[in-house]
Amino acid sequence: MTAVVETEGLTKFYGGRRGLEDLDLEIRPGEVFGYLGPNGAGKTTTIRLLLDVIRPTRGRMTVLGQDPRQAGVRSRIGYLPGELALEGREKAREFLAFLGAVRDGVPKGRIEALAERLEADLSVPMGKLSKGNRQKVGLIQAFMHEPEFLILDEPTSGLDPLVQQEFLAMVREVRASGRTVLMSSHVLAEVEDVSDRVGIVRGGRLVAVEDISALREKAVRQVEFHFDAPVPREAFENLPGVRELRVEGAGLRCTIDGRPDALIKAAARFTVVHMVSAEPDLEEIFLTYYSQSEEGEARDAHAGVEEPA
Ligand SMILES: Nc1ncnc2c1ncn2[C@@H]1O[C@H](COP(=O)(O)OP(=O)(O)OP(=O)(O)O)[C@@H](O)[C@H]1O
């Protein structure tokens, strides 16, 4: 099956500044691909290259089997830009109706249906949309023509948690219909529920592509247990993946690399009153994962953490 995206040595320098270097990436038909990295990592640069908004310094790519410069590719893609500039006095509803009329394949009622799902207020003039509403209008225009390939740059930013859930449901429906999604984020938690694979980019380089299940196992989590009575420290020492163990009275705190299985089984020998497991932090995944597996990348990753955003 032809890849939806295929890049080889894709590179973009802005003058002397590295935007993206030597990207070899494949996105497969029907998958949701999460593109993760901190601010300035090169996510938007990649997306703009795929859409032919900017041109590469070197390297090659195909999108939906074609050179992105070829006519006809763009109309097969739904795109949500990271920073959507919407202006004017025209109401959001009118703007979307206009876009729907110039694009093929927007069924009647689809704009309103999407607006209802996302709780978007389309009666507001474009220039007066709140950040959240602007993002919703951006999502509606990206989804409304049911494109083969959706490219969503930081899609969840500005959405409240309930609307985020609805958006993720929409992404799952796109996948269920065999279509493909590329979505960027700087927060793993925002994409991990829907992504099949994630690519991690930092400092303009792709440092890993992982199945989401494999990445989750590598995640570092802060865990806390509270028991109904003091517990002995020895019961939790030397468990696989457990670090920075602190046992104080009936409380236990530690960091877990990967599976929490051994810790949970050890804790289950006592009466657990309360447990907290913090969401893994992307930066922590970098620090743990790369310091163990890829020495060269680790140096890059550690240096990157200190950089101002
Ligand atoms: N038009 C530009 N001119 C000069 N440098 C740029 C330009 N656009 C991006 N860069 C630089 O290229 C690098 C990658 O930026 P990019 O916007 O692709 O990152 P990003 O991962 O999308 O980050 P963010 O989440 O902040 O949007 C950064 O160092 C950025 O400063």
The ligand as an SDF file (V2000), in Angstrom:
LIG
                    3D

 31 33  0  0  0  0  0  0  0  0999 V2000
    9.9950   31.5640    9.4190 N   0  0  0  0  0  0  0  0  0  0  0  0
   11.0170   31.2240   10.1900 C   0  0  0  0  0  0  0  0  0  0  0  0
   12.1770   31.9140   10.1680 N   0  0  0  0  0  0  0  0  0  0  0  0
   13.2240   31.5560   10.9370 C   0  0  0  0  0  0  0  0  0  0  0  0
   13.2240   30.5050   11.7780 N   0  0  0  0  0  0  0  0  0  0  0  0
   12.1010   29.7800   11.8520 C   0  0  0  0  0  0  0  0  0  0  0  0
   10.9350   30.0920   11.0670 C   0  0  0  0  0  0  0  0  0  0  0  0
    9.9710   29.1810   11.3500 N   0  0  0  0  0  0  0  0  0  0  0  0
   10.5070   28.3520   12.2640 C   0  0  0  0  0  0  0  0  0  0  0  0
   11.7720   28.7000   12.5700 N   0  0  0  0  0  0  0  0  0  0  0  0
   12.6810   28.0130   13.5060 C   0  0  0  0  0  0  0  0  0  0  0  0
   12.7280   26.6350   13.1570 O   0  0  0  0  0  0  0  0  0  0  0  0
   12.6980   25.8200   14.3240 C   0  0  0  0  0  0  0  0  0  0  0  0
   11.5160   24.8770   14.2530 C   0  0  0  0  0  0  0  0  0  0  0  0
   10.3210   25.6440   14.3820 O   0  0  0  0  0  0  0  0  0  0  0  0
    8.8550   25.0420   14.2330 P   0  0  0  0  0  0  0  0  0  0  0  0
    7.9060   26.1780   14.2320 O   0  0  0  0  0  0  0  0  0  0  0  0
    8.8180   24.1050   13.1070 O   0  0  0  0  0  0  0  0  0  0  0  0
    8.7170   24.2290   15.5920 O   0  0  0  0  0  0  0  0  0  0  0  0
    7.4360   23.5820   16.2660 P   0  0  0  0  0  0  0  0  0  0  0  0
    7.8720   22.2350   16.7150 O   0  0  0  0  0  0  0  0  0  0  0  0
    6.2830   23.6630   15.3730 O   0  0  0  0  0  0  0  0  0  0  0  0
    7.2210   24.4980   17.5230 O   0  0  0  0  0  0  0  0  0  0  0  0
    5.8900   25.2080   18.0800 P   0  0  0  0  0  0  0  0  0  0  0  0
    5.2170   24.1780   18.8820 O   0  0  0  0  0  0  0  0  0  0  0  0
    6.4610   26.3020   18.9120 O   0  0  0  0  0  0  0  0  0  0  0  0
    5.1160   25.6940   16.9070 O   0  0  0  0  0  0  0  0  0  0  0  0
   12.6860   26.7740   15.5040 C   0  0  0  0  0  0  0  0  0  0  0  0
   14.0050   26.9330   15.9400 O   0  0  0  0  0  0  0  0  0  0  0  0
   12.1400   28.0470   14.9230 C   0  0  0  0  0  0  0  0  0  0  0  0
   12.6330   29.1690   15.6140 O   0  0  0  0  0  0  0  0  0  0  0  0
  1  2  1  0
  2  3  1  0
  2  7  2  0
  3  4  2  0
  4  5  1  0
  5  6  2  0
  6  7  1  0
  6 10  1  0
  7  8  1  0
  8  9  2  0
  9 10  1  0
 10 11  1  0
 11 12  1  0
 11 30  1  0
 12 13  1  0
 13 14  1  0
 13 28  1  0
 14 15  1  0
 15 16  1  0
 16 17  2  0
 16 18  1  0
 16 19  1  0
 19 20  1  0
 20 21  2  0
 20 22  1  0
 20 23  1  0
 23 24  1  0
 24 25  2  0
 24 26  1  0
 24 27  1  0
 28 29  1  0
 28 30  1  0
 30 31  1  0
M  END
$$$$
